[in-house]
Amino acid sequence: MENTNVKCQKGSVEQYEDFLDFINYVFGFNGSENDFVKLLPKLYRKEKNPACKNYIITENKKIRAAVGAFDSKISVCGNTLKCRGIGNVAVHPYHRSKGYMKECMNTALKDMIEDGIHFSTLGGRRQRYNYFGFDKTGVMYTFTVNDDNMRHVLGSERTPVYKIKEIGKDSCELNLISELINKQNYITLRPKDELFYIMKSWQAKVYCAYDKDRFAGYCILNNGKITEIHTADKSDFFGFVTSLYDSLSMHSLTVTLPDFEQSYIKDLCMFSEWVGISSPMMFNILDYRAVIDAFWKLKNSYMSLPDGKLNLIINGYARRENLCISSEQGNPTVKESSETATMELSHLEAMNLLFSPVCPLRNELPPFARAWFPLPLWQYPADEV
């Protein structure tokens, strides 16, 4: 960017209106049906100062490109991971092919590394973002239930087992939902006063279930898909899902689940019409030791891991890491190592070997290590940017 009138820097509070107009224009939002405030109020409400969390390029004081970088924290089995998600990647249509997106993305990632961010996420085309260290990875189970499943398993003459209630901004159930979330092994740290805005991301609806007067759990539903669900007791899950189906007079319902919700997966795998395993989104791991350690412990919490020791050299996006991953008598550990590596991996190879549901490269690992992976890397859609 040789033009001295072109600047790439963090936005300001004063740019809020111009910034929102710009990203809504680039993404084709008309402000009536959709715009960024409606889709993601947790990030784009005026009081959240979204322009300040964007890398913005201006030409003669006019916004020509913007890339958002928004922070969150995740607790995984007591390990706190710092995430910075990328969103609203936008370049004015008359100012493309000038390297503006590349400048913003590279600056954002440079700052992530300097700030000690453990991983980043985004949604977008695979090869487009491979250039910046992102790849589609993680493990997501998808189940689809239809009328035939319901009729054959539960009968034609049936009534919902649980009472279903939609949650609003001032519902008393928000406290119960927050308490339930905080009991999980995987938790995105969501401030109580922002919880409703977070769950309403992407114009989703929030429902809770009651067994008589007992709070039985909540779910987030978006366009016929449950994208997040937690129940007070694991035994509440199946009744909640089927009661939601009947109460909303649905004819098809999709449920997406992370690998660590094995009890929920067991309830649906023999019931659903269709089952699939895929990667939920794009990740970029910036600190392999920290991320492996957290999700290694999470997997160990619901699955017995065979003993063994694996040494990997990972030429990561942020730095080169030589790691010893081991399990001994059910105790998983990850530490830096100087030992000879079992395998040396590029950044994209490492993310796929460690976290993706399908990776032929894992066939080259020792048998005990093939049983370890993939690790259950995850982010709920409500926490996406």
N, C-alpha and C positions, 0 to 999 in steps of 0.2 A: 504494500500500500504506500506508493510513493507520493501521492497527492497529500500535501500538507494540510488541506482542509478536511481530510478524512481522519476520524478519531475512533478508536476502539477502547471503551472504558465502561465501568459500571454506571448504570443509570442513576437517576436522582428522583426524589419525591416529586419535584416539579414536572417531571416528564410523564406523570401517570396517565393523563388523558391522551396525549400524543402517542404514548407507547401502546395503550389499549387499542386505540384506533388503528394503529399500524398492524399489530398482530391479528386483530379481527379481520382486517382487510386482506392480509396475505392468506389467511386460512379460509376466506370466503364466508365468514359468519355475517349474517345480516342484522344481528342484534335483537331480532324478534324471537326466532325459534332457538338460536344458539349464539352464544358468545363466550368468551373465556370466563367471565364472572359467573355465568349460569352453569357452565360445565365444571369449573373448579373454584368454587367460592373460597375454599380453604387457602388458595394461593393468590387469587386475583382481586379480592375485595380491596377497596381503596386503603383501608387501614392496614393491610398486609404489605403495602409498599412494594409491589412486585417489580417495578422498574429497577429498584435498588438491587434486586437479585438477578439482574440480567446484564449480560455483556452486550453492549449496544454500539453499533457503528453508525456514525452520522457523517453526512456530507453537507457541508455548509449549514450545519445545525439541524438538518432534517434526518430523521431516522431511516436508515436503509437496510439494517439487519439487526437481529436480536436473538440471543440464545439465553434461556433461563437456566439457572442452577440453584436448586432449592434443597435445603438440608432437612434431614430427619435422622432419628436415632432408633436403633433396633436392639432389643435385648434378646439374646439367644442363649438359653441355659445359663443366665447370669453374665454372659459376655456382652459388653456394649459395643456395637458396631456403628460407625458413622457413615451415613449414606448421603450422597448429593446427587439428586436426580436431575436429568437434563430435560427441558421442555420448551415449548413454543419456538422451535428452531425456524426462523423466518428470515427470508431475504426478499426485498422488494422485487417484483417480477421484472422491472426495467433495469435492475442493477445486479443481475445475476452474472455468474462467470467472472467475477472480479476477485474471488478468493475471500469474500466476506464471511461466509459460513465457516470456512477452514480457520480463519483468524480467530473467530469467536470460540469455536470448539477447542482449538489448541490452547487458547488462553485460559478457558474454563478448566481444562484438564491439568494444566500446569499449576493452577491455583489449588486444585484438589490435592495434588501430590504434596505441595508445600504445606497445606492445612492438615495433613494427616488423615484424609478421608480414606476409608477402607474399601468402599466400592461405590460405583455409580450405576444408575439405571436410566433407560429411556425406551421409548417405543418408536420403531421406525424400520426402514428397509435394511436387510442384513448387510449386504456388501457396502452400502453407503456408509454405514457406521463401523464396519470392520476397520476402515482406515484410521479410526480414532480409538481402536482397542475394544470395541463393543462386539458382543456376539449373542445370538439367541441361545440361552442356556437355562438351567434350572429344570425342575420336574413338576409338571402339572397333570393331574388326573381330571378327565372330563367325562361326566356321566349324563346321559339323556334318558329321561323317563317320559313315557307317553300313556295315553288312555288304555291301551292294551295291557301294559305292565300293571297299571293300577287295577284294572278289572280282573285279570287272571290271578293276581296275588292277593288282593284285598276284597274282591267281590264287587258286584255292581251296586248292591244296596249297602252303602257304607256312610258313616258320618265322621267328620274330622275328630281325631282323638284330642287335639289341643285347640284352644282358642287362639286365633291369630289376630294381632293388633298392629296397625301401622303406627310408627313412631314419628312424632313431630319435634320441632325445635325445643319445645318446653316440656316434653314428656318426662315424667318422673323416672321412667325406665332407663334413661341415659346413665344414671348413677349405677344401676344394676348391670348395665352393659359394660361400663368402665371397669367395675369390679371383676366381672367375668373375664374380660380381656386380660387384665393384670394377673390372672391366675395361670395363664398359659406359659409354656416353655419358650414359645416364640412370641414376642410382643413388639409391635411398633409403639414407641412412646408417644402417645397422643394426649395433648393437654385436654383436660376435661371441658374447658370452655370452647374448644375447637372440635370436639368429638363429632357433633352432629354435622358440621360443615365437611369434615373429613369423610364421614360415611356417605354423605350425599354427593360425593364426587361422581362426575359423569352422569348426573341427574338420576342417580339410583334412588331406590326407596328402601327404607329400613323397617323390618317387621320383627316383632317378638312373639314368643309362644308362651301360653299359660296352661299348666295342668291344674285345672280348677283355679285356686288362688296362688299357686306356686309358679314363680318365674322360671321358665324352662330353657330360655336361651334367646338368641337374636340371629338374624341373618340380614345380609345386604342383597337386594334383588335388583338386577338391571336388565331390562329387555328380555325377561324370561329366563335369566341366568342367575343362580346364587353364586356370588363371587366371594362371599365370606360368611362363615357360620360357626358359632360356638354354642354349645349347650351346657346347661348346668350339670347334667350328668350325661355320660356317653350314651346311655340307654334312651335319652330323649331325642336323639338325632333322627331316627327313622320316622317316628311319629310326627316330629316337627315338619320334616320335608313333605310327607304325604298329606298332612293337614293343611299346609300352605297350598299345595297343589289343588286340593278340593275347595278350600275356602275362597281362593281367587278364581275358581272355575277355569283352571288352566287345561290345555290339551297337550302341552309339552313343557317340560321343565329341564333345564340343564344345570348341573352342579359342578363347579370346579373346586378341586381340593389339592392341597400340598401333600407331598409324600409322608409327612410326619403325622397326618391325621389318619392313621391306619385303621382305627376303629370305625370311623365314618366310611372309609373306603370299603371295608369289609361288608358294611350294611348295604351298600349300593351295587357292588360288583356282580352279584347274582340276581339282581332285581332290574337293573337298567337295560333298556333296549340297545344302547350303544355305549361303549367304553373306549376312551382313547388316552394316550399318554403323549405329551408334547412339552415344549419349553414355553414358559409363560411370557417372557419378554427379553429385552437386551440388557446384559450386564457387562460391566467392565471391572474386573478385580484389580485393585490397586495395592492391596496388602494381602498376599496369599496366606501368610502364616496366621494372621488374625481371623480371616474369613474361614479357612479350613478348620481352625481350632474350634470356632463357635459351632459350625454346622456338623462337624465331626462329633462333638458332644451331643448335639441334638439327635443325630441318627442313633447314637449309642443309647439314648434314652428310650427308644422304642424297638430296637433291633439288636440282637446279639452279634457282636463283631468278632470274627476269628482273630487269633493272635498273629502277629507278624510285624515286620518292619520294612518300610519302603523309603528309599532316598530319592528325591526328585530335585533336579535343577530346573528352575522355571525362569525363562527369560521374559519376565513380565513387562507390562506396559510402563510401570513406574520404576522398576529396578529388577535386577537379577536376584533370585532367592534360591538358596540351597537348603532344602528342608528334609528333616527326618520325620516321617509320619509313622507312628507305631501304636499297636494295641497289645497290652499284656494283662491277662486275667481281667478283661473287661474294662481296663483303664486306658482310654485313648489319649495320646499326647502328640503335639506338634512342636518341634523346636528347630532352630537353625542348626545346620550341620556343616562339617567339613569333610564328611565321608564321601567315598566314591559313589556317584549317582547310579541308581538302577536304570534311570531314564532321564534324558534331557529333553525339555519341551519348549516350544515357542509359546507365546502368550495365548494365542487362540487355541492351540493344542491343549494347553493346560486347563483352560476353562471347560473345554468339551470333555476331556478325560475325567476331570474331577466332578463336574456338575451336570452334564447333559444326559438325557435318558438313553440316547443312542450314540455310541462312540466305538467304532471298530478297533481303535488304538488300544482300548482296554484289554483286548485279547492278548496283547503282548505282555501284560502284567502277570505276576505270580498269582496262583489261584486265590490265595487269601485276600489279595488286593482287589481282585475282580469282584469279590463279595462286598468290599467296602463302599464302592462307588456305584452310582452317583450319590454325592452328598445332597441333602435337601435344600439347596439354595432357593430362596423364596422372597417375594414381596406381594402383599395383597394389593389388588387393583385400587382400593380406596387410598392407598399410600403412594400410588404412582403419580408422576408429574405429567 
